[in-house]
Amino acid sequence: MKTRPNSGFTLVEIMIVVVIIGMLAALAIPGFQKIRSSSQDKAVMSNARQLAAATDQYMMEYGKSTVSINRLVGLTNYVKSLDTVAQESYPLVYTAGVPITVTGVGGVRTITYGL
């Protein structure tokens, strides 16, 4: 009678490993998404702070109460580049004393940087 050698894994052992890996992934993915959205919000808030500082500086230099984003962002302007991190939309006009509201952060969130 021929016998099979006892090397390798059984189907049950492989399935147990797959289930354990699936459970670990189910626990890790929501945490990763939360950290990702939190870091996107922080980057957007940093961009809004830079725009607010540039707005204040422009208004002090030129004595205006409103300014368009074209006067603030550019290679020769106050903010060299404004990189979007979560497909957000920044206001096109900034007014003194009005908070900056960034919409569409991550497609669903709105962030306001106020005075």
BAFI-3210 file (N, C-alpha, C; in Angstrom, 3 decimals, decimal comma, padded with zeros to 6 digits):
// residues 115
n [1|2|3|4|5|6|7|8|9|10|11|12|13|14|15|16|17|18|19|20|21|22|23|24|25|26|27|28|29|30|31|32|33|34|35|36|37|38|39|40|41|42|43|44|45|46|47|48|49|50|51|52|53|54|55|56|57|58|59|60|61|62|63|64|65|66|67|68|69|70|71|72|73|74|75|76|77|78|79|80|81|82|83|84|85|86|87|88|89|90|91|92|93|94|95|96|97|98|99|100|101|102|103|104|105|106|107|108|109|110|111|112|113|114|115]
n.u [000,814|000,488|001,502|000,806|003,112|003,396|003,563|003,164|000,231|-003,093|-006,363|-008,099|-006,364|-005,247|-007,555|-008,167|-006,020|-006,554|-009,024|-008,224|-006,448|-008,284|-009,920|-008,096|-007,591|-010,141|-010,275|-008,172|-008,546|-010,713|-009,493|-007,265|-008,564|-009,720|-007,458|-006,386|-008,357|-008,236|-005,613|-005,850|-007,678|-006,112|-004,103|-005,623|-006,550|-004,124|-003,506|-005,631|-004,955|-002,573|-003,626|-005,243|-003,328|-001,928|-003,976|-004,450|-001,959|-001,895|-004,112|-003,289|-001,091|-002,173|-004,489|-007,071|-010,323|-011,225|-010,013|-008,919|-008,283|-006,369|-004,604|-003,321|-002,172|000,485|003,565|004,946|003,563|002,036|001,507|003,117|002,311|-000,746|-001,649|-004,026|-005,357|-007,432|-009,333|-010,596|-012,358|-011,447|-012,330|-012,921|-012,782|-011,696|-012,634|-012,198|-012,408|-014,189|-014,739|-012,761|-014,046|-013,703|-014,766|-016,015|-014,069|-012,490|-014,662|-016,970|-016,772|-016,709|-014,620|-013,944|-012,034|-011,726|-011,703]
n.v [-001,164|002,200|005,190|008,612|011,293|013,298|016,154|019,700|021,872|021,517|021,945|023,093|024,344|026,323|027,814|028,815|030,576|032,417|033,473|034,708|036,674|038,167|039,138|040,787|042,681|043,803|045,149|046,973|048,638|050,626|052,226|053,191|054,726|056,717|058,025|058,935|060,773|062,608|063,607|064,789|066,829|068,395|069,256|070,786|072,750|073,969|075,062|076,905|078,609|079,719|081,089|082,918|084,423|085,489|086,980|088,909|090,227|091,255|092,979|094,829|095,967|097,100|098,391|097,444|095,827|093,472|090,654|088,799|085,318|085,040|087,124|086,365|083,793|082,412|082,352|084,751|085,871|086,002|083,390|080,705|078,270|076,454|073,541|071,057|068,559|066,831|067,021|069,461|072,661|075,989|079,320|081,932|084,626|086,717|088,268|090,855|089,968|087,890|084,463|081,782|079,392|076,151|073,921|070,630|068,821|065,858|065,129|065,286|066,750|069,946|072,615|075,250|078,089|080,413|083,785]
n.w [000,000|-000,832|000,757|001,465|001,821|004,798|004,325|003,793|003,803|005,099|003,673|005,525|007,336|005,707|005,123|007,679|008,091|006,030|006,896|009,292|008,314|006,822|008,880|010,253|008,268|008,062|010,455|010,215|007,931|008,287|010,266|008,883|006,909|008,483|009,533|007,146|006,199|008,270|008,010|005,498|006,100|007,805|006,044|004,254|006,013|006,610|004,088|003,956|006,065|005,063|002,862|004,213|005,615|003,445|002,303|004,323|004,293|001,650|001,740|003,659|002,375|000,021|000,770|000,321|000,558|-000,467|-002,321|-005,146|-005,807|-007,730|-007,366|-005,117|-005,328|-007,067|-008,953|-008,515|-006,453|-003,143|-002,119|-003,378|-004,669|-004,740|-003,760|-004,243|-002,093|-001,655|-003,666|-003,209|-003,165|-003,336|-002,254|-004,694|-004,282|-001,654|001,352|003,730|007,135|006,740|007,176|005,737|003,656|002,705|000,343|-000,525|000,394|000,182|-001,224|000,320|002,723|004,493|005,298|007,475|007,948|010,274|011,559]
ca.u [000,000|001,252|001,042|001,217|003,930|002,666|004,121|002,213|-000,871|-004,415|-007,278|-008,636|-005,323|-005,160|-008,767|-008,027|-005,111|-007,266|-010,019|-007,501|-005,976|-009,479|-010,344|-007,120|-007,839|-011,397|-009,985|-007,178|-008,973|-011,394|-008,512|-006,481|-009,396|-009,876|-006,191|-006,237|-009,227|-007,708|-004,442|-006,337|-008,258|-005,008|-003,454|-006,543|-006,520|-002,854|-003,683|-006,526|-004,168|-001,677|-004,436|-005,678|-002,171|-001,673|-005,057|-004,170|-000,806|-002,307|-005,025|-002,512|-000,222|-002,904|-005,628|-008,318|-011,073|-011,431|-008,930|-009,186|-007,255|-005,318|-003,627|-002,663|-001,459|001,259|005,008|005,436|002,607|002,274|001,528|003,713|001,428|-001,816|-001,883|-005,187|-005,028|-008,621|-010,271|-011,362|-012,528|-011,174|-013,071|-012,228|-012,649|-011,535|-013,068|-011,702|-013,327|-015,067|-013,990|-012,497|-014,744|-013,224|-015,819|-015,711|-012,881|-012,777|-015,942|-018,130|-016,588|-016,474|-013,767|-013,964|-010,976|-012,263|-010,890]
ca.v [000,000|003,447|006,238|009,971|011,940|014,296|017,501|020,660|022,314|021,041|023,002|023,732|025,242|027,470|028,618|029,516|031,700|033,398|034,127|035,591|037,837|038,959|039,857|041,857|043,725|044,468|046,055|047,981|049,546|051,827|053,076|053,848|055,751|057,820|058,747|059,599|061,956|063,563|064,275|065,662|068,008|069,220|069,890|071,816|073,831|074,668|075,892|078,019|079,550|080,437|082,034|083,979|085,286|086,214|087,965|090,006|090,980|091,997|094,056|095,867|096,639|097,839|099,083|096,927|094,964|092,190|090,278|087,531|084,303|085,234|088,075|085,745|082,561|082,476|082,328|086,045|086,367|085,667|081,930|080,276|077,292|075,943|072,168|070,416|067,236|065,981|067,550|070,533|073,913|077,180|080,489|082,715|085,993|086,769|089,539|091,078|089,635|086,767|083,198|081,060|078,110|075,255|072,931|069,429|068,116|064,429|064,972|065,389|067,592|071,375|073,118|076,705|078,714|081,715|084,731]
ca.w [000,000|-000,906|001,676|001,094|002,848|005,591|004,166|003,248|004,666|004,717|003,242|006,721|007,863|004,793|005,316|008,962|007,859|005,203|007,744|010,220|007,539|006,509|010,096|010,497|007,267|008,414|011,564|009,850|006,857|008,802|010,945|007,842|006,282|009,439|009,564|005,850|006,148|009,246|007,432|004,429|006,737|008,308|004,898|003,761|006,998|006,405|002,886|004,295|006,887|004,161|002,092|005,122|005,855|002,195|002,175|005,251|003,818|000,456|002,126|004,337|001,402|-001,009|001,342|-000,258|001,478|-001,134|-003,230|-005,839|-005,584|-008,732|-006,809|-003,963|-005,667|-008,298|-008,715|-008,020|-005,463|-001,737|-002,020|-004,654|-005,301|-003,889|-004,197|-003,631|-001,573|-001,588|-004,666|-002,579|-003,905|-002,537|-002,750|-005,707|-003,762|-000,202|001,906|005,090|008,209|006,386|007,253|004,495|003,640|001,655|000,137|-001,294|000,887|000,104|-001,895|001,200|003,914|004,364|006,367|007,572|008,737|010,623|012,324]
c.u [000,873|000,653|001,574|002,105|003,110|003,319|003,079|001,102|-002,183|-005,274|-007,837|-007,624|-005,187|-006,372|-008,707|-007,123|-005,798|-008,295|-009,345|-007,002|-007,149|-009,963|-009,393|-007,319|-009,111|-011,203|-009,087|-007,696|-009,745|-010,446|-007,663|-007,280|-009,583|-008,610|-005,999|-007,101|-008,754|-006,500|-004,830|-006,909|-007,171|-004,293|-004,323|-006,560|-005,226|-002,922|-004,560|-005,802|-003,230|-002,443|-004,901|-004,528|-001,846|-002,728|-004,809|-003,014|-001,163|-003,162|-004,295|-001,662|-000,999|-004,140|-006,971|-009,032|-011,438|-010,257|-009,295|-008,016|-006,104|-004,242|-002,830|-001,760|-000,781|002,741|005,551|004,512|002,953|002,367|001,997|002,853|000,427|-002,184|-003,096|-004,802|-006,224|-009,723|-011,167|-011,417|-012,328|-011,973|-012,243|-011,992|-012,608|-011,854|-012,578|-012,784|-014,271|-014,244|-013,838|-013,152|-014,287|-014,238|-015,293|-014,463|-013,206|-014,109|-017,147|-017,988|-016,383|-015,654|-013,776|-012,831|-011,434|-011,316|-011,184]
c.v [001,248|004,466|007,580|010,539|013,037|015,676|018,397|020,965|021,719|022,235|023,762|024,722|026,491|028,383|029,400|030,731|032,789|034,160|035,090|036,839|038,738|039,754|040,997|043,011|044,495|045,434|047,210|049,021|050,756|052,774|053,840|054,972|056,958|058,663|059,519|060,861|063,018|064,312|065,172|066,953|068,948|069,935|071,005|073,009|074,635|075,570|077,104|079,052|080,371|081,470|083,200|084,946|086,112|087,290|089,164|090,870|091,820|093,197|095,168|096,656|097,545|098,563|098,655|096,063|093,622|091,930|088,943|086,580|084,458|086,199|087,462|084,581|082,706|082,562|083,631|086,638|085,852|084,172|081,411|079,248|076,794|074,560|071,591|069,003|066,298|066,497|068,649|071,768|075,078|078,351|081,260|084,154|085,931|088,175|089,645|090,736|088,483|085,483|082,546|079,685|077,311|074,126|071,718|068,691|066,628|064,143|065,209|066,418|069,053|071,827|074,632|077,166|080,133|082,542|084,656]
c.w [000,000|000,060|001,203|002,191|003,552|005,492|003,522|004,226|004,172|004,314|004,436|007,299|006,996|004,975|006,631|008,794|007,045|006,034|008,715|009,502|007,177|007,708|010,419|009,513|007,594|009,580|011,136|008,857|007,392|009,540|009,955|007,194|007,196|009,496|008,266|005,781|007,133|008,677|006,266|005,017|007,256|007,172|004,324|004,712|006,873|005,174|003,180|005,151|006,022|003,344|002,963|005,394|004,614|001,973|003,071|004,763|002,591|000,842|002,868|003,352|000,456|-000,492|000,765|000,773|000,847|-002,075|-003,879|-005,616|-006,566|-008,244|-005,659|-004,340|-007,021|-007,972|-008,159|-006,957|-004,068|-001,484|-003,377|-005,385|-004,266|-004,410|-003,476|-003,215|-001,590|-002,515|-004,099|-003,474|-002,957|-003,099|-003,781|-005,253|-002,240|000,272|003,344|006,105|007,935|006,452|005,884|004,597|002,429|001,538|-000,637|-000,857|000,943|-000,556|-001,009|002,323|003,543|005,559|006,315|008,462|009,015|011,427|013,787]
res [m|k|t|r|p|n|s|g|f|t|l|v|e|i|m|i|v|v|v|i|i|g|m|l|a|a|l|a|i|p|g|f|q|k|i|r|s|s|s|q|d|k|a|v|m|s|n|a|r|q|l|a|a|a|t|d|q|y|m|m|e|y|g|k|s|t|v|s|i|n|r|l|v|g|l|t|n|y|v|k|s|l|d|t|v|a|q|e|s|y|p|l|v|y|t|a|g|v|p|i|t|v|t|g|v|g|g|v|r|t|i|t|y|g|l]
***
